[in-house]
Amino acid sequence: MATFIDGLFRQPKDSVPMTIIDCDQHLYESRTMWRDHIEPAHRDAALEIVDDQLGYAWLTWQGRRLHLADVQVPRATERLGAHRMRQREGKPADYSYDEALPPDYWVPAARLGALDRMGLDEAVLFPNFGLLWERLLSVDPPAMLANMAAWNRWCASVAADGRGRLHPVAHLNLCDIRWVDEQLRMLSAAGVQMAMIAPSPVNGRPLSHADLDPVWSAFVEHGIAPTFHVADPPRAFADGWYTDEREEFVSPFDSIMLSVPPALALTDLVINGVFARHPALRVGVVELGATWVPHYLMMLDGGWEFTRRLNGRPPVELEAMPSDYIRRHVRVAAFSYEDPSRLAAQAGELFMACSDYPHAEGTDQPLADYAAGQLSVEAAPALFRDNVSFLLGARARAAAGPAEAADSGWLAAQHS
């Protein structure tokens, strides 16, 4: 097997090795990251990680325990469950959080070494604990935004330490348009090129609402791609569907229906004309599954055409079919087990390679995993480089080469 994998990724002697970019990794926040980077006026509202008397580390906010702060290990989901069962049973923690946390989980310089071990050139870095608290802190919007801004300030230092190889992802909520613009301005100056947002209505309004048009313009102006990622945003479903939440880290309901929130959000952006009004807007969909995309594109076109005829007009006149806007503006992460080559044959070259490192459902050997599905780096440049480069923007596209930049529709639109 090793010989087969080595052969797939071996470069010809006279060729330049292709840059390989992982579109989905995570960087742990330190115990005091929020307090260290939050505005002084909001220091009392900073999140932090605190141990209890049994040795379990907790993500806490103003003394309230939000979630266990696990040290995850790739391909070891059961380990998380066992740790949580020990806590429920009142047994002492089976490991020390600080001793179990490898440096590459939270130190940018050490993550560069991990990329080398995995055979990767670059990686997009989403928050770790930042995936767990947005909805919980939404009861206090100033505190929520202040903690997001703390992560965003740290992103600026991660981007600098990453030497062009680490691409930290900002965390934004669109409830305050002026705040969003200020954050985007700071992030763009620091070289941050992607920002995680919720695929959810904002202040009760759809993402396509006219009041949010300045937000989409700001994303384009500052060269930052809004990205949907699995997290804890406002729910797409009524609270009545959820039971026994206090016993669950991740709701089975949310896991099973993972694709519904991004599908809703993308449909709104397409059929209500956001992509048509903002031709340079780029949107990522990461760790929200990919197998749903071909069927979704069929339903998107079919439903739009049917209702256009039935109602006598569409919500907004479009110059192309709705699925064309998805192909132009959106890129989707696809795990190796989702057979991304088959998905690309059905839906187009929309998909990006990912590891989800170092999460338990992720992997620390992504190239071998894709190779097991007969996917080589050389045969799939869109999967391993071009599509995530598209999200990362002009700087990454220019670094990838003039031929790739020339066929980028959004780049042409930016300079038109």
N, C-alpha and C positions, 0 to 999 in steps of 0.2 A: 504493500500500500504506500509506503514512504517513497519508493521509487516512482510510482505513478504520480503522486502529488508533486514531487520535485520536478518531474518532467513537465507538468502542467504550468508551473510558474517559472521555469527556467527561461531566461532571456537569451536571444541570439547574441553572440559575442560582439557583433558590430552595432547592436541597437542600444538605445537609451532606455533604461528601465522605466516602465510606466508608473506614475505616482498612484498609490493605492490609498484611498480615503475611506475610513469607517464613519458612517453617518450617524452612529448612535453609540456613544459611550457616556459614562457618568462619572462625575467628580464629587467625592464626598466633601461636604462642608465640615470644617473643624468645629470643635465644641463651641468656640466663641466667635466664629466667623461673622455672624450677624451683629453681635455686640461690637466687634472690632471695626465694622464698616458702616454701621448705621449712623444716621444723623444724630448728633448729640441730644437733640430735643426729643428723640424717640427711643433713647437707650433703654428706658424702662419697658418698652414694648418689644425688645429684641428676643428672637428665638434663641434657644441654647440647648445643649445636650447635657443632661444631669443624671448621675447615677442614683439609684434608690438603695435601700439598706441591704438588699439581696445581691447587689452588684449588677443590676440590669441598667443599661443606659437608655434614657428616654429623651425624645425630642419634646421640649417643653416650651410653653408660652405663658408668661405671667403666672408661673407656678402650676399651670395645668398640664398634665401629661397628655400629649397628643398621640404619639406612636412610640413603640419600642424602636430604639436606634440599633438595628442589626448590623453586623459585619457580614455582608453577603459573600458567597463564594460561587463562582460560575459553575453551572451544571450541578448545583447542590440545593435544590429547592426544599427537599425533605429536611435538611439541616435547619432551615428557618422555622419550619413547622415544629420540629422537636424543641427548639429554643423557646418558642412561644408556649408550648405545652408545659415546659418546666416553670415558666413564669406563672401561668394560670394555676399550677399545682402548688405554688408557694415554695418551690425549691430554689436554692441559690443558683445564680447564673453559672453556666458551665464554661464561660470564658470571660476574660477581661476585655472590655471594648478597646481600650487603648493598646493593649498588647497584641490583640488580634488584628488590628487595622494596619494593613501593609502601607508603606510609604507611597506607593504608586496610586493608591486609592484617593489620596488627597493632596499630594505634593506634585505640582506640575512638572518639575524637573524629573522626578521619578517616573511619571507617566510616560515621558519620552522614552525611557528605557524599556517600559512595558510594550510600547509600540514596536520597538526594535525586535523584541522577543517574539511578537506576534506577526512580524513581517509586514507591518503597516507603516506607511509614511506619515499620514496625518489622521487626526480624529476630531470629530465634532463632540463636544462635551456638554451634556445636559446636567442640570443639578441632580443631586441624589435625594436629600431630604426635601428639597424644593418641590418634589412631586406630591408631597403629602399634606400640605397645609393651606393651600389657597382658599378652598371653600370654608375651612374652619376659621380662618382669620377674616373672612369677608364680613363678619359681624362688626368689624372695626376697620373700615377702609383705610384710614391713615396709617394704622399699624401694618396692615397688609402691604400697602405700597412702600412703606419704609423698609420692611424686611426684603421686599423684592429689590429695592434700590441698593440695599447692602450687598446682596448677591451680585448685582450688576456692577458695583464698584470693584468687587473682587474679580469679576470677569475681565475687567480691564488689565489687572495685574497678571492674570492667567494668560491672556493673549500675549502680553509682553514676554513672559517667561517661556511661552511655547515656541518661540523662534519660528513662527510661520507654520508649525506643525500641529498646534493645538488651537481649536476653534471653539471657545466657550460660547454657550447659548444664553442670552439674557432671559429674564423672566419679567413679563409685563402683564398688567391687567388694563383693559381699555376704558375703565370707568371714568378716568380723568384725562381728557384729551391733552390738556396743557402739560400735565406730568409726563404723559407718553412722549410728547415731542421733546421735552427736556432730556428724558432718558435716551431717546434715539440719537439725539445730537451728541451726547456724551459718549455713547457706545460706539457710534460711527467714528468719532475722533480716536477712540482707543483700538479700532480695528476689529470690533465685534460685528459679525455679519448675519447672525440669525438670532431670533427672539421667540421664546415659547409663549404662546397665548392660548387661551381656552377656546375650544370650538363651541361657544355658548353665546346666547344673547347677552347684550351689555346694557345694564340698567333697564332690562325688560324689552330692549329693542334688538332686532336682528342685526347681524354684522353688516348687512347691506344698507342699513338706514342712512339717509342722507347726512345726518349729523356726524356719522363716523367717516364720511369721505375724507376729511382732513387727515385722519389717522392713516388711511391707505396711501394718501399722497405723501405723508411723512415717511412711511416705510420705504417708498420708492426714492424719495429725495435723499434719504440717508443711506441707501444701499443695503438695507437690512431686510431679510426674508422672515415674515411671521411664520411660525411653525406650530402645528398641533402635535402634541405628544401625550402619551398616557400620563395622567396626573390626577388631581383632585379638584377639578373645576366645578362650577355650578352644574347640576345634573341635567341630563336630557330627559329624564324620566321622573314621574311623580314620586315623592318620598314614600308613598304608600306601598310601593313595590319592594321596599327594602326592609328586611327583618334581621334581628340578632346582630346588628352592626357592631356592637361593642365586642363581639367575639371574633370579628373578622378583620384581617389586615387588608385584604382586597375582597370586595364583594363578588361572589360568583356571578351575580346579575351583570355587574359592570364588565367582568371578564368575558362573559359569553356574548354580550352586546357591544363589544369593543368598537366596532366599526360604525355604529349608528351616529355618535356625535360628529365625527369628521365628515361623514356623508351628508348629514344635515347642513353643516356649516358650508361645505363646498357647494352644495346645491344652491344655497342662498346666494353665495358669492357669484355663481354663474348666472342663474336665471333672473336675478335682479340687477345684473349689469355691472357688478364691481370690477370684474376682470375686463369687461369691455371699456369701462371708463378709465382703467388704470392698466394699460397694456404692458407696462414694465414691472408689474407686481409679480413676485415669486413667492410660492407658498409650499412649505414642507409638511409632510404627514409622516410621523415617525413613531414606531412601536405601537401602532394601532392596527396592525395586520395589513396584508396586501392581497390576500386571495379574494377578497370581496370586490376589488376594483373592476375587473372585466364585467361582472354582472351589473355592477353599479353604473358603469358607463352605458351599457345597453339600456337600463331602466331610465337613466337620465335623458337620453335622446328620445326614447319611446314615450316616456311620460310627458316630456315637454311638447313633443309633436302632437300627441293625442289631446292634451288640454288646450293647446293653441287652436286646434281645429274645433274642439268642443265649445270653447269660450269665445271664439271668433278673433282672439288676439292673444299674444303672450304677455307676461308681465312687463317685459322689455324687449324691444326688437333687437335681435342679435344678428351679426354679419356671418356667423358660422354656427355649426351645430354645437350644443352645449358641451359634448365630449371633447370637441376641439379645444375649447378653452382650458379644460383640465390638462390636456396634453401639452398645451403651450405654457401653462403657468404653474403646474403642480408636479412635485416629485414625491415618491412614496417609498419608505423603507420596506424591504422584503427580506425576511430571514431565509437562510439556506433551505430550511425544510419546507418553505412555501413554493419552491420550484420557480424562482424568478424568471428563468428562461421561458417557461411555459406561459407565465403571466405576460411577459413582454410580447410574445407571439400573439396573444389575445387582445392586449390593451395598448401596446406600443411601448417604447423605451422610456418608461416612467420611473423605473425602480432603482433603488440604491442598496448597496451591501451594508450590513450592520452586524455588530456583535452584542450590543447591550452590556458590554463589559463595564464593571465587574458584577453585574446582578446575577442572582441565582438562576434565572431563566435564560441567561445569556451564555456566552462562550468565551474562552480565552484562546481558541484556535479557529478563528473565523475562516481563514483561507483553506484550511483542511476541510472544514465543514462544507464550504461551497464546492471544493474540488470533488468531494464525495458525490455531489450531484452533477458531475461532469462539467462544471463551470470554471473555465480558466480566466485569469485576469486578462490575458492578451485577447481572448475571444469576446470579452464582455467589458469594454472600456466604459460604456455608459453606466453599467452597474457598479463598477469599482471606482470610478473617478468622475466621469462627466456630469452625471446628474446631481451629485452633491456639490460639485464645483459650480454648477448652475445656481444652486441655492446660496452658495458662499459669495457670489457676486463678481464684480468686474476684476477685483484684485486677484482672486483665485483663477478666474478664467484667463486673465492675461498670463499668469504664471504657467497655466496648462499649455499654452501655445496659441499662435495666431490662427491656425486652421480651426480650432475649436471655437474661438471667440467670433470668428467670422460668421458661423452659422447659428449664432445665438440671437433669437428674435428679440428678447428683452434688452440685450445690449444695444442692438440697433435702435430700438425704441428710445432708449435713454439718451442717445446722441442725436436723435432726429430733431 
